[in-house]
Amino acid sequence: MADLLLKHSWDIFPSYVNVMTKYLIHFTANSKYIKGESDNIYLLLSGLSTVSHVFKIILRDTFDASIATTEAINAMFYYSQCIEQMDEQKMNEMDMDANIASIFVYKKTIGNICIEKQAVSGATITNNIENLISIYKKCAELLIGSTYEKNIPDQLMNLSMELCKNRTCEQDFKRDIENAMDFINHFPPDQPRLYDYILLYLKKYKGYPIPLLKKIHPEYWSKLHNESINNYIKWFFQG
């Protein structure tokens, strides 16, 4: 089997994060994005999803982190080039541009990969990475919103480092990732500063399962909307 079983998910995930950092910097520097048109953020996030999908699928199908990383980098360039070419040809349908670019990327990357039979131990690693990617994408969407800021790649890197700190066991990591996903999902989708809540949780309460009874506590909504981030999380887990 390829090199996946020689590594842990917390060792492989930084490769994905590095690719996405390159993607965010690269795409926001291309001529289409610099024009500042109304579809910029949509195309940026569509490309983030496309490149993430390439990394995830190729890792799952080959068990080779180096191939997944290389092809995700290729996907980054294919996507950006395709969007720029369509812009030059005056193709201005937002959905069509993104869909055409994504299909082009998949054909050039995933379409050329040989699938290997998956082992149980490899499945745990790939499942953990897929969940980590889901958290990364969720946080990227939260931070970008309708405006991209240059510090966003660094913020996402900081969050990813907190996720992967001090790990020794894939099964324990799986539990902690799932708890982090539950914590993220317990908030209403329009919660302000949600990234800051997530980062503080990872720094102080990483691995804690969410206390389900707190969601129906009579003071829940008041605490969420009126307390500071630190006080709310302290109450949520300790109060």
N, C-alpha and C positions, 0 to 999 in steps of 0.2 A: 504494500500500500504506500501511497505517497507520503509526504512529510507531515501530514496533519497529526497523526498519532504520536509524533515525537514532541509535540508542543501542547500548550494549554490555551484555552480560549482567551485568557487574559494576556497571553503573549502574542496571539494572532490579531486581536482586535485593534491594537495600535497601528498595525499596517493599514487597516481600513481607514482609521481616523486620519492618518497621514495622507492617504489618497484623497479623502474628502476635503482636507485642508487645501491641497493643491488644486482640486476642482473649484472650490469657492473662489480662490484667488485668481485662477486662470479664467474662469467664465466671466467674472466681473471686470476683467481687463480686456475682453474682446470687443471688437468694434460694434457689434450689435447691442451689447449691454451699455456701452458708454454713451450711446445715443439717447439713453434715458426714456425710452418709449414705455407705453403703458403695460406692455406684456413682459417686461423685464423680470419681475419677481416670479411670475408664473413659470417662465422658461427656466429660470435659475433653479426653482424647486423641482420642476419636472426633470431636469438634468441630474439633480442630486438623487432623486428617486431612481432614475435609470442607471446611474453608475453604481449605486448601492445594490440594485438588483443584480447587476452583472457580477459584482464581488460575491454576493451571497450565493447565487446559483452555481457559479463556477467552483467556489469552495466546497459546496455540498456535493457536486458531481465529480470532482477530481480529487478531493482531500489534499490538495496542494495549495498552500497559502501563497507561495511565490507566484504560481500561475494566476491565481485569483487577483493578486495585487497588480501583476503586469497587465492583465486584461482589463482591470478596472481603470488603470492609467490610460490604456488605449481607448477605452470607452469615453473617458473624459475628453480626449482630443477629437474623437469621431463626432461626439455630440456637439461640441463647440463649433467644429468646422461645418457640420451640416446646418446648424442654425444660421451661421454667417452666410453660407451659400444661398440658403433660401431667402435671407434678407436681401441679398444682392439681386435675386430674381424677383423681388417684390411680392413674395408670398406672405401675406399678412394675416392669414387666419391662425389665431393663436393656438387652438387645439390641434389643427392640422400640422403646423410647424413642429410642435412638440411630439406628436404621435409619429410623424414621418422620421424625425431624428431618432426617436427611441427604437423604432423598428430597424432602422439602418444600423444602429449600435448593436442591437441584439444579433443581427445577422453576421456582423463582423467579429463578434466576440463569442457569445454563448453558442452560436451556430457551428463553431469549429471545434468544440470541446468533446473529448471522449469521456463517457460516463463510466465511473467505477462502482463496484458493488460496495454498499455502505456497511460498516461494522457497527455494533451497538455502542462501543466506546467512542467511535467517531461521531455517532449521532448526538451524543451528549454535548460534545464540543461544538458541533455545527449548530445545534439548537441554541446553545448559549450565545454564540456569535450572532445568530439571527435576532435574538431578543435584544442583544446589545445594540445592534444596528437599528432596531425599532425605536429604542430609547434615544439614540443619537438623532435620528430623523425627526422624532417628535420635538426634541429640544431645538433642532435647527429651524423647524417651522415656527416654533414659539418665538425664537430670537429674531428671525428675519421678518416675520409678520408682513408688513407692506413696505418695509424699508431695510435695506442691507447696510450694515455698519462694518467697518474694516476690522473691528476687534472681535467679531463673531467667531471666526475660526479659533482664536485663542480661548474664548469662553467655552467652546465645544471641546477643545483639547483638555481644558481644566476639568470639566465634568467627566470626560472619559477616563482621565487619570484617576480620579476619585473612585470611579466604578471598579477599576482594576487593581486598586491598592491592596497589598497584604493578602494575596490569595494562595491557597494551598490545595484545595479540593474542588473538582468540577461540580460534584453534587451540591456542595455547600454554596458554591458560586451560583448555581442554577436557582437555588432557593432565594438567595439574596437578590438576584436579578428580577425574579418574579415579584418579590416584595417591593422592589423599587418601582416596577411597572404598576403594581396595585396602588402605591402611594401617588404616583403621577395621575393615575386614572380616577382617583377619588375626588379630585378637584373638579369644579365646573369648568367647561372648556374656555370660558372667557376670564378666568381668574388672572388678575394683574400680577406681574412679576413672578410668574410661575417658575421660570428658570431659577430664580433665587431661592424659592422654596425647595426645589429639587436639589440644588447644590448643597444647601444647608443640611438637608436630610442625609445626603451621602457623606458629608463630613462628620456629622454627629450621631446619626441614628441608622447608619447603613446596616441593612440586614434585619432591621426591626419589621415584623409584620404589622400591618395597619390594624389598630383596634376598631373593629367593625362597630361596636356599640357607640363609639364617639360620633359616628355619622348621624345617629338618631338622638344624640344628647341635646337637651333643650337649649344649651348655650352654643351649639356647634356653629351656626351661621353667624352669630354675634362675634364669636371668637375669630372666625375666619375673616370677617370683614373689618373688624375694629382693632384687633391685636397686631402688634408687630410680627414680622415673619418669625423671629426667634421665639417670641412668647407663644405664638400660636402652635408652633411645632413642639415646644416644650410641653404645653398643655395637652396637645394631641397624644403624645406618647407617655407622658409622666403624670399629668394632672388627674 
